[in-house]
């Protein structure tokens, strides 16, 4: 965030190769000054997808509408793995 650096890549995962999909939510505090009055609190959600031969992870703001898509993705993977 501070350096405006971005890395982008793509990976292709097949349902039968996925071993795990995990999510982690965190609350963070960003101090904008020396006193406690200038703080911003925000949430992030981290997602990791682990397959038999690779792993991908990403983090996004918890208020992002993508949260619903991540939940739907986890459900779809669970359904496909049980079939």
PyMOL commands that set and color helices and strands:
alter all, ss='L'
color gray80, all
select helices_A, chain A and resi 15-17+66-82
alter helices_A, ss='H'
color red, helices_A
select strands_A, chain A and resi 18-31+39-51+55-61
alter strands_A, ss='S'
color yellow, strands_A
deselect
rebuild
show_as cartoon
